[in-house]
Amino acid sequence: MSTTLWKGARVVLMSLGALSLLAMLLFAGANLWMLAETRGRIDPTLAECRPERVAIVFGTSHWTRSGARNPHFEGRMQAASRLFLDGRVTHLLLSGDNSTRYYNEPVTMWRDLRSRRVPDAAMTLDYAGFSTFDTLSRARDVFAVDRALLVTQSWHLPRALFIARALGLEAWGCAAPERASEGTLWLRAREWVARVATLGDLYLWGRRPHFLGPEEPLDIVPREAALSASGASSAGDTARESASDSASSNPR
């Protein structure tokens, strides 16, 4: 290789190295910024989670790929039910993916929480919470929520809280119980990438939610009234099932 070609190759390699280093610094810096901005708004254990009128519960799959019950789903349901039954939350907004009639996170959450003695009147289902951004945008623009407790795992809360703040929501994080399981390391690694992508969503390309629709403010009834009405709620099962079947073609 001639001296000129060698010098040219060195310049290219040095430039690529500098760009790679810059990308890594930006990647780490974006994550550290998001973590620093939200650290003071996260209650790290369920016992410490503060009272709030509305809690937004983020959907996730009920099962893992191996067919086991998803511990992240279990943790979120445990947190949501305890917050309501302890009287720290009045209403739960259950937001998740219902992109097809065969996959329905909100109804799965609703069924699970009913089995934990949370009454229908204390729950609202959002069938178009396809992402963290969509859930929070719809909470603000469809369900007229301006402040809420966000219920999900600790590794997800910084991004959720950062988005909420950017959208003008007054939000705090309640860390749902979690335990080590298959795929947890992958989820945490993916979350680092998602945090960087979120900055682009918010400040570069102006992301919009997939579906909005007309405003439907939450119908928040007093906790005692919701509990007293729960005994007469069995007739709602059929109606809720019908809603879940039609939700993918007419998402709320």
C-alpha positions as CSV (number, residue, x, y, z in Angstrom):
1,M,0.0,0.0,0.0
2,S,1.4,3.4,-1.0
3,T,2.1,6.1,1.6
4,T,-0.7,8.2,0.3
5,L,-3.3,5.4,0.5
6,W,-2.1,4.5,4.0
7,K,-2.5,8.1,5.2
8,G,-5.9,8.2,3.6
9,A,-6.9,5.0,5.4
10,R,-5.7,6.3,8.7
11,V,-7.7,9.5,8.3
12,V,-10.9,7.4,7.5
13,L,-10.3,5.1,10.5
14,M,-9.6,8.0,12.8
15,S,-12.8,9.8,11.6
16,L,-14.8,6.6,12.2
17,G,-13.3,6.2,15.6
18,A,-14.1,9.8,16.5
19,L,-17.7,9.4,15.3
20,S,-18.1,6.2,17.2
21,L,-16.8,7.8,20.4
22,L,-19.1,10.8,19.9
23,A,-22.1,8.5,19.3
24,M,-21.3,6.6,22.5
25,L,-20.9,9.8,24.5
26,L,-24.3,11.1,23.2
27,F,-25.9,7.7,23.9
28,A,-24.6,7.7,27.5
29,G,-25.3,11.4,28.0
30,A,-28.9,11.1,26.9
31,N,-29.5,8.2,29.3
32,L,-27.8,9.9,32.2
33,W,-29.8,13.1,31.5
34,M,-33.1,11.2,31.5
35,L,-32.2,9.4,34.7
36,A,-31.1,12.5,36.5
37,E,-34.2,14.5,35.4
38,T,-36.6,11.8,36.8
39,R,-34.8,10.3,39.8
40,G,-36.6,12.5,42.4
41,R,-40.0,11.6,41.1
42,I,-39.8,7.8,41.6
43,D,-41.0,6.0,44.7
44,P,-38.8,2.9,44.7
45,T,-41.0,0.5,46.6
46,L,-44.7,-0.1,46.6
47,A,-45.0,0.8,50.2
48,E,-43.6,4.2,49.5
49,C,-45.8,5.0,46.5
50,R,-47.7,8.3,47.2
51,P,-51.5,8.7,47.0
52,E,-53.0,10.1,43.8
53,R,-56.4,10.3,42.3
54,V,-55.5,8.5,39.1
55,A,-52.9,5.9,38.4
56,I,-51.9,5.0,34.8
57,V,-51.1,1.3,34.6
58,F,-48.9,0.4,31.5
59,G,-49.8,-2.8,29.7
60,T,-47.5,-5.7,28.8
61,S,-47.9,-9.3,27.7
62,H,-49.5,-11.6,30.2
63,W,-47.1,-14.4,29.2
64,T,-43.5,-14.8,28.3
65,R,-42.3,-16.4,25.1
66,S,-41.7,-19.7,27.0
67,G,-45.3,-19.7,28.1
68,A,-44.7,-18.7,31.8
69,R,-46.6,-15.9,33.4
70,N,-44.9,-12.6,32.8
71,P,-43.5,-11.3,36.2
72,H,-43.6,-7.7,34.9
73,F,-47.3,-8.1,34.3
74,E,-47.8,-9.7,37.7
75,G,-45.9,-6.9,39.4
76,R,-48.0,-4.2,37.7
77,M,-51.2,-5.9,38.6
78,Q,-50.0,-6.4,42.2
79,A,-49.1,-2.7,42.5
80,A,-52.3,-1.4,40.9
81,S,-54.6,-3.6,43.1
82,R,-52.8,-2.7,46.3
83,L,-52.8,1.0,45.5
84,F,-56.6,0.9,45.1
85,L,-57.5,-1.4,47.9
86,D,-55.2,0.5,50.3
87,G,-57.1,3.7,49.4
88,R,-54.1,5.4,47.9
89,V,-55.6,5.6,44.3
90,T,-59.2,6.3,43.3
91,H,-59.2,5.3,39.6
92,L,-57.0,3.1,37.4
93,L,-56.4,3.9,33.7
94,L,-55.4,0.6,32.1
95,S,-53.6,1.3,28.9
96,G,-52.2,-1.3,26.5
97,D,-52.0,-2.8,23.1
98,N,-55.1,-4.1,21.3
99,S,-53.8,-4.0,17.8
100,T,-55.7,-7.2,16.9
101,R,-58.8,-8.9,18.2
102,Y,-56.6,-11.8,19.4
103,Y,-54.3,-9.7,21.6
104,N,-55.8,-7.4,24.2
105,E,-53.7,-6.2,27.0
106,P,-56.3,-3.8,28.6
107,V,-58.9,-6.5,28.9
108,T,-56.4,-9.0,30.3
109,M,-55.4,-6.4,33.0
110,W,-59.1,-5.7,33.7
111,R,-59.8,-9.4,34.2
112,D,-56.8,-9.8,36.5
113,L,-57.6,-6.8,38.6
114,R,-61.3,-7.9,39.0
115,S,-60.0,-11.2,40.4
116,R,-58.1,-9.0,43.0
117,R,-61.3,-7.3,44.1
118,V,-60.9,-4.1,42.1
119,P,-64.4,-3.0,41.0
120,D,-65.3,-2.1,37.4
121,A,-66.3,1.4,38.3
122,A,-62.7,2.1,39.4
123,M,-61.2,1.1,36.0
124,T,-61.1,2.7,32.5
125,L,-59.6,0.7,29.6
126,D,-57.5,2.4,26.9
127,Y,-57.3,0.0,23.9
128,A,-54.8,2.2,21.9
129,G,-51.9,2.4,24.3
130,F,-49.5,0.9,21.7
131,S,-46.4,2.5,23.3
132,T,-45.4,4.5,26.3
133,F,-45.7,7.7,24.3
134,D,-49.2,6.8,23.0
135,T,-50.4,5.9,26.5
136,L,-49.4,9.2,28.0
137,S,-50.5,11.3,25.0
138,R,-54.0,9.7,25.1
139,A,-54.2,10.0,28.9
140,R,-53.8,13.8,28.4
141,D,-55.7,14.4,25.1
142,V,-58.4,11.7,25.3
143,F,-59.0,11.0,29.0
144,A,-58.3,14.6,30.2
145,V,-55.7,13.5,32.7
146,D,-53.4,16.3,33.9
147,R,-51.7,14.5,36.9
148,A,-51.2,10.9,37.7
149,L,-49.2,8.1,39.3
150,L,-47.4,6.0,36.7
151,V,-47.3,2.3,37.6
152,T,-44.7,0.1,35.9
153,Q,-41.2,-1.3,36.7
154,S,-38.3,0.9,37.8
155,W,-36.3,0.5,34.6
156,H,-39.3,1.8,32.6
157,L,-40.3,4.7,34.8
158,P,-37.5,7.2,33.8
159,R,-38.6,7.2,30.2
160,A,-42.3,7.3,31.1
161,L,-41.8,10.2,33.5
162,F,-39.7,12.1,31.0
163,I,-42.3,11.8,28.3
164,A,-45.1,12.8,30.8
165,R,-43.2,15.9,31.8
166,A,-42.6,16.8,28.1
167,L,-46.3,16.5,27.5
168,G,-47.2,18.7,30.4
169,L,-48.4,16.0,32.7
170,E,-47.7,16.3,36.4
171,A,-46.6,12.7,37.2
172,W,-44.9,10.6,39.8
173,G,-43.6,7.1,39.4
174,C,-44.6,4.0,41.4
175,A,-42.1,1.2,41.0
176,A,-44.0,-2.1,40.6
177,P,-42.5,-5.2,42.2
178,E,-40.1,-7.1,40.0
179,R,-37.9,-10.1,40.0
180,A,-35.2,-11.5,37.8
181,S,-36.6,-13.5,34.9
182,E,-35.7,-14.5,31.4
183,G,-35.3,-11.5,29.1
184,T,-34.9,-9.0,31.9
185,L,-31.4,-8.0,30.9
186,W,-32.5,-7.6,27.3
187,L,-35.4,-5.4,28.4
188,R,-33.1,-3.2,30.4
189,A,-30.6,-2.9,27.4
190,R,-33.5,-2.1,25.0
191,E,-34.7,0.6,27.4
192,W,-31.4,2.4,27.1
193,V,-31.9,2.5,23.4
194,A,-35.6,3.5,23.8
195,R,-34.6,6.5,25.9
196,V,-32.4,7.9,23.2
197,A,-35.1,7.3,20.6
198,T,-37.6,9.2,22.9
199,L,-35.5,12.3,22.7
200,G,-35.9,12.2,18.9
201,D,-39.6,11.6,19.3
202,L,-40.0,14.6,21.5
203,Y,-37.6,17.1,20.1
204,L,-36.7,16.2,16.5
205,W,-39.4,14.5,14.4
206,G,-42.5,15.5,16.4
207,R,-44.0,12.1,17.0
208,R,-47.8,11.8,17.2
209,P,-49.9,9.0,18.7
210,H,-51.4,6.4,16.4
211,F,-55.0,7.2,17.4
212,L,-56.6,9.9,19.4
213,G,-60.3,10.5,18.8
214,P,-62.8,12.6,20.8
215,E,-62.2,13.5,24.4
216,E,-63.6,11.1,27.0
217,P,-62.8,12.4,30.4
218,L,-62.5,9.7,33.1
219,D,-65.6,9.0,35.0
220,I,-64.1,9.0,38.5
221,V,-66.5,7.8,41.2
222,P,-65.6,7.9,44.9
223,R,-63.8,4.7,46.0
224,E,-66.6,3.7,48.5
225,A,-69.2,4.0,45.8
226,A,-67.1,1.9,43.4
227,L,-66.7,-0.8,46.0
228,S,-70.4,-0.8,46.9
229,A,-71.4,-1.2,43.3
230,S,-69.0,-4.0,42.6
231,G,-71.4,-6.7,43.7
232,A,-73.7,-5.8,40.8
233,S,-71.1,-5.8,38.1
234,S,-71.2,-9.4,36.8
235,A,-73.6,-8.3,34.0
236,G,-70.8,-6.2,32.7
237,D,-68.7,-9.1,31.6
238,T,-70.5,-9.6,28.3
239,A,-70.5,-6.0,27.5
240,R,-66.7,-5.7,28.2
241,E,-66.0,-8.8,26.0
242,S,-68.0,-7.2,23.1
243,A,-66.0,-4.0,23.5
244,S,-62.7,-5.9,23.4
245,D,-63.8,-7.7,20.1
246,S,-64.6,-4.4,18.4
247,A,-61.7,-2.3,19.9
248,S,-59.2,-3.1,17.2
249,S,-61.4,-1.8,14.5
250,N,-62.6,1.2,16.5
251,P,-59.9,2.0,19.2
252,R,-60.7,4.5,21.8
